[in-house]
Amino acid sequence: MLDRPAGPSTALPVPIRGRSGPEPPEPAGNDPISPRLVLAALRRRRLTLILNLLLWPLLGFIAIEQITPRYTAVGTLIYEPSEYKLRELQSILQSDPTTDSVMASQAEIVRGLRVVEEVVKRGNLYNNPEFDVALRPHGWLRRGFDAVVSRLRHRLPQRSRALPGPAQDSSRNATLMAVQAAFDVRTVKFSRVLEIDFTAEDPQVAATAVNNAMDAYIRNQFAAKHRAVDHATAFLNDRAAELRKDVRSGEDRIAAYRAKAGLTQGMHAGMDAEEISHLGEDLVHARSALGEAEAKLDAASGRVGAAAQAAIAPSVVQLRAAQDQISAQIQAEQGRLGPNHPEAIALRRQYADAQRAVAAETARVVAATAEDVRAARERVEALEQDLEKGQAAEDRSAQAQVALNAMQRDVEASRQELQAVLDRIQQTAQQAELESAEAHEISLALPPDTPSFPRPVPLMAAVTAFGLGFGLLMAYLLELADDTLRSGEAVRAALGLPCFALLPELSRRELGRLSADEYVARHTLSLFAEQVRALRAGLRIGRDHPHVIAVTAARTGEGKTTVALALARSAALSGEHVLLMECDLRRPTFAARLRVGPTIGLAECLRQGLPPHQAIVTDLATRMDVMQAGRVGVDLPDRFLSHTIASILFELRQEYDLILLDCPPLQAIAEARILAGVADATLLCARWGGTRRPAAQHTLALLEEAHAHVVGCVLTRVDAAAHVRSGYADADVYHRRRYKTQG
């Protein structure tokens, strides 16, 4: 198949032109998310969407079929608080204005354990396995868990158990909690209506539970109001008995106090005040009489004027007037008759008798007047003493009356309160007769015909919507997590390089006994061959037409050797003089691929300095020349650091139109950088859906450090069926109507 050329060729070495790396790629995350990109991503992940849209509804349908249907019965009642209430009952039965908080409180009362317990007792729900977990049949997992718990209890030390009681009955409490959870009480907005729901597996049980709950709630309200009335009546009776006792004891205390204080009641009440008034009047009269008597005494004694004396003692005045007349006669007669005249002497005797009569009469009047003064003074003193005694008695009576008045007021207040309590006892008796329940049924619950859960149509719609949403989420996460190169757009966005071709993955049925590079030569109109020609066109487009092209990849398994062989065969078939050099000295594969034995190759040229034409063989099918790796030694990697490889390439480029270097993986072997640096251009191979962006970017950075001229990239092993459905802009190249595979 291969033929070695007869003679070597010589050429002068020339310096290798400088290399420059590609432009740095622009960030891929700055592009706005367009509807086209979203639709393309959904198209790529449509299997995920379809799987979720089928799987979740299927699981939902299976779950709905496994769920036991549950029925919800609904009943309504209205809350109407009564208006007639006694003042004594307002603290017990007082109803606030019907607000949202009041209605919410009534709803909680309906769901309270007191009503729930009545519902459980009437409906015999303690023996219902739906609400009593202990009556349900246990599965194997639960039986195993109970067995483990029982063994642990036997092994652990037993503690002293608490006394049995309602709180220790876990089964009873669990049943009450389960029944309470099945209730749902709602308030109709802007009304006093309560809607009571109960959900159970049996529709009859649900309807009975709702009706029992409404009846228990109404009965409890009515009983609570009667208990409040009875409590108020008992309280009022006790209060009346206490008030009667207080009134009786108060009256006894008043009577005892009156007797002790000497206070009279009725017609004899107030005698001390009347007597004091009379004594005051008498004292005034007595003092007036005393004044008159003293005035008479003064007049009689001559200590007042003549007018007063004449008014008080006329007899004395007459005597004195007679005396004065006699005295005037004596003076007149003595002047006329002489002092010794018998008539003058008789007149002096009459005058002396008149003086003695005046003195005697004056003494008598003074004595009588003094006696009157003494009597009047004694009466005044007696009246003053009586008045002082009366006032003292009055003061004592007033002080005693203060305490008496206080006791009388207390007794009167107790008497009035007793009367009020007796009146209210009668009103309370009337309240008991008139009192009614504050809630009434509007409509009783009927057994429902259709289950409330599960509802297949809404649930299936919800599950389908969830499947769609979950599928979209999974598609987004998969798209976000997929950082591999899957299109030319991804290559340009991540690396800033053009993608020359997308080489499809050839199946075993398509290849038959051929290899991929032989498939290019045999099926020249196939999609694979067309993409190889597109790769050749991409390499030749531009101002520079590279003669030496290094074909490399980030790691093994990315199809670089296949690309090099296919590209060389396609170029040779088009008439170009092509040389393919196997530069991967550590893992040579050309001998097996070209079905020839080991021959002299690049290793001998580097180690022994042999002319390169001695290591070249020719492929008889495509007339391309091939230089194998040769016999590899431990010193060969260092040979690439010398100028030998550059000299060899300079010598060969004068003879060949195209020289392809099959380089080793760049991240694994260092000589790949050297070969990329001495080549005119470097072609980077990346596996479709296998090469990650960070690895490709790191490879590109290594090539830039080696001053390699990276001209583009090729995606290998592309899944044509998946890529044509991906929605990428270059997916149309795999449309089956564009190509016809040769037989």
Secondary structure, DSSP 8 states (H G I E B T S, - for coil): -EE--SS--------------------GGGS---HHHHHHHHHHTHHHHHHHHHHHHHHHHHHHHHS--BEEEEEEEEE-------GGGHHHH------HHHHHHHHHHHTSHHHHHHHHHHHTGGG-TTT-GGGS---HHHHHHHHHHHHHHHHS--------SGGG-HHHHHHHHHHHHHEEEEE-TTSSEEEEEEEESSHHHHHHHHHHHHHHHHHHHHHHHHHHHHHHHHHHHHHHHHHHHHHHHHHHHHHHHHHHHT---STTTTHHHHHHHHHHHHHHHHHHHHHHHHHHHHHHHT-S-HHHHHHH-HHHHHHHHHHHHHHHHHHHHHHHT-TT-HHHHHHHHHHHHHHHHHHHHHHHHHHHHHHHHHHHHHHHHHHHHHHHHHHHHHHHHHHHHHHHHHHHHHHHHHHHHHHHHHHHHHHHHHHHHH---SEEEEE-----SS-SB--HHHHHHHHHHHHHHHHHHHHHHHHHH--B--SHHHHHHHH---EEEEEE---HHHHTT--HHHHHHH-TTSHHHHHHHHHHHHHH-SS---SEEEEEESSTTS-HHHHHHHHHHHHHHTT--EEEEE---SS--HHHHHT------HHHHHHH---GGGGEEEETTT--EEE---S--TTHHHHTTSSHHHHHHHHHHTT-SEEEEE---TTT-THHHHHHHHSSEEEEEEETTTSBHHHHHHHHHHHHHTT--EEEEEEEEE-HHHHHTS--GGGGGG-GGG-----
